[in-house]
Amino acid sequence: MSHSIEFETVDPAPLAPETTVPALEHRLFNQEITMFQRYRALFSLRHIGGDDAIRVIARAMTEPDRALIRHDAASVQGQATASKAIPPLF
């Protein structure tokens, strides 16, 4: 279910072409593509919203050796409006 929330931020990457959470999850955790391409997935997940997207973003907050992804995933998670987005931040 897409929530498509508008955010008052300038994201470092445009939305990814994929439109489903599973496809965006695959892109986000694909270490064979550029960080820019992975960022497109991260911001697309935030744009979609919902429990499944929040779960994937929370998983990105635990990415080993990817401090930048963890940082931006936490930022994106903080922008989420769902109550399930809060616990992974702590």
C-alpha positions, 0 to 999 in steps of 0.5 A: 500500500503506497502512502506517497507522502511529500517531504520538505527536503532536497534529497541527494538522489531522485526516486528509483524506477522500482515501485514495490518494497521488495524491488526497492529492498533488493536495490538498497542491499545490492552491493554491486551497484553504486551508492547513488543507486542504493540511495535512490531506493532508500528515498523511494522507500521513504516516499512509499511509507508503510510498515514494510518500507519502514522495516526495510529502512530499519534494516538499512540502519544496521548495515555493517561497514556502511556508516553513510547508509546507516546515517541516512536511513536513520534520518529517513526513518525519523521523517516517517510518520508511522509509530513503527518507525520510532523503535528502530531509532533507539 
